[in-house]
Amino acid sequence: MPDAARGHGLRTVLLTAVAMLAFAANSLLCRLALQHGGIDPASFGSVRLVAGALMLGLIVRSRGRPAASPPRVDWLAAVMLFGYVAFFSFAYLSLPAGTGALILFGAVQLTMFGVGLRSGSERFGTLSWIGFVLALVGLVYLVSPGIAAPPLPGAALMAVAGVAWGVYSLRGCGVADPLAATARNFTRAVPLALALSLVFAASAHADGTGLALAVASGALTSGLGYVVWYAALGRLGAMRAATVQLSVPLLAAFGGVLFLSEPITPRLAAASVAILGGIALVLGRKSQGSARR
């Protein structure tokens, strides 16, 4: 029994690590594709969603699991998914990978915390409020004017992408089959992305490398990444799942250094400590509160 438990624990660790690397790789692939003009952002988003929809659709069909009830059509979730992908893609025209991932992650978590507070489903104590304010101050500091500040338009676009992903994540809470729901939402988001590509048709372009990176982002780091993540989620629990995602901006930042020659500036380092530390403080207090209940 101990050996079996150890084996399950190791499997969970490996699945979680692979999922976090996949999520961080999304930032690296997008930035790499756009950095040298290999593809335009609208086309990148469209190809990413099409590739993700195809991959997820194949995986869901291969399970052969009949639906227990007719799936709920959630167009708001599809629109939020499209918004995340679109704003994410355009933001990386100007943002470094690590900075973009940090803004995205901070906006996602702050959105989810804020909605929870507004609805009454979240109750913050003193330390949670300190963590929330610290994360918010860190995010404001990161994008505030200065020599080392990221481009404001790109930062604003990524913040909107984070809000969209936060809302999308909240829409998925309590879904019976999150993998199938994700596949359906990818499929519904495709026409929206193609319509956006038509709007920007005059500036559309793509070479083989740009297309390959977009396909990899959709099919591998998004499609298969979600499959791996959902496989790990059942054993992690909500608080651990939220906490391990703190690693994504750091992985993206180090990946940017290794593969894109991007610097880690003192501003990024300080903002990372404030944002990720603040969020960790909120999550830690929530975890303790759940344990007491």
Stockholm file with secondary structure:
# STOCKHOLM 1.0

chainA/1-293         MPDAARGHGLRTVLLTAVAMLAFAANSLLCRLALQHGGIDPASFGSVRLVAGALMLGLIVRSRGRPAASPPRVDWLAAVMLFGYVAFFSFAYLSLPAGTGALILFGAVQLTMFGVGLRSGSERFGTLSWIGFVLALVGLVYLVSPGIAAPPLPGAALMAVAGVAWGVYSLRGCGVADPLAATARNFTRAVPLALALSLVFAASAHADGTGLALAVASGALTSGLGYVVWYAALGRLGAMRAATVQLSVPLLAAFGGVLFLSEPITPRLAAASVAILGGIALVLGRKSQGSARR
#=GR chainA/1-293 SS CHHHHHHHHHHHHHHHHHHHHHHHHHHHHHHHHHHTTSBCHHHHHHHHHHHHHHHHHHHHHHHTCCCSSCCCCCHHHHHHHHHHHHHHHHHTTTSCHHHHHHHHHHHHHHHHHHHHHHHTSCCCCHHHHHHHHHHHHHHHHHHSSSTTCCCHHHHHHHHHHHHHHHHHHHHTTTCSCHHHHHHHHHHHHHHHHHHHHHHTGGGCCBCHHHHHHHHIIIIIIIIIHHHHHHHHHHHHCHHHHHHHTTHHHHHHHHHHHHHHCCCCCHHHHHHHHHHHHHHHHHHHHHHHHHHHC
#=GC SS_cons         CHHHHHHHHHHHHHHHHHHHHHHHHHHHHHHHHHHTTSBCHHHHHHHHHHHHHHHHHHHHHHHTCCCSSCCCCCHHHHHHHHHHHHHHHHHTTTSCHHHHHHHHHHHHHHHHHHHHHHHTSCCCCHHHHHHHHHHHHHHHHHHSSSTTCCCHHHHHHHHHHHHHHHHHHHHTTTCSCHHHHHHHHHHHHHHHHHHHHHHTGGGCCBCHHHHHHHHIIIIIIIIIHHHHHHHHHHHHCHHHHHHHTTHHHHHHHHHHHHHHCCCCCHHHHHHHHHHHHHHHHHHHHHHHHHHHC
//
